[in-house]
Amino acid sequence: MVLQDGQTFNQMEDLLADFEGPSIMDCKMGSRRQMGPVTPTSRRRRHWSR
C-alpha cells in the first residue's frame, strides 16, 4: 500500500523481472451471460471465436 496525496493505493510490482523470456497465459473461467439482443456484430464475433 502506498499513501499519495492523502489517498491509499495498491503498489504493483513486476513479478517477471527476474525471468529472461517469460511466457504468460491469461485464463478466464466462468460463464458468459447475454445482456441484450444478439446484434449482427456479436453474431460475427461469435462465429470467429469457434
C-alpha positions in Angstrom: 0.0 0.0 0.0 1.2 3.5 -0.9 -0.1 6.7 0.5 0.0 9.6 -2.0 -1.8 12.9 -1.7 -3.9 11.6 1.2 -5.1 8.5 -0.8 -4.1 4.9 -0.4 -3.2 2.8 -3.5 -2.0 -0.7 -4.1 1.5 -0.7 -5.4 2.2 -3.1 -8.2 5.5 -4.8 -8.9 7.0 -6.6 -12.0 6.8 -10.2 -11.0 8.5 -11.3 -14.2 11.5 -9.0 -13.9 13.9 -11.9 -13.0 12.9 -14.0 -16.0 14.6 -13.8 -19.4 11.8 -14.9 -21.7 8.6 -15.3 -19.6 5.5 -16.8 -21.2 2.1 -15.7 -19.9 -1.2 -17.4 -20.2 -4.3 -15.5 -19.3 -7.2 -17.9 -18.3 -10.7 -16.6 -17.7 -13.0 -19.1 -16.1 -16.7 -18.7 -15.6 -19.8 -18.3 -17.6 -20.9 -15.6 -20.0 -24.3 -14.1 -19.8 -26.0 -12.4 -22.8 -27.1 -8.9 -21.6 -29.3 -7.9 -24.6 -30.5 -8.9 -28.0 -28.0 -10.5 -30.4 -26.7 -8.0 -32.9 -25.1 -8.7 -36.3 -21.7 -7.6 -34.8 -22.0 -10.0 -31.9 -23.1 -12.8 -34.3 -20.0 -12.3 -36.4 -17.8 -12.2 -33.3 -19.3 -15.5 -32.1 -18.7 -17.1 -35.5 -14.9 -16.2 -35.4 -14.4 -17.3 -31.8 -15.2 -21.0 -32.6 
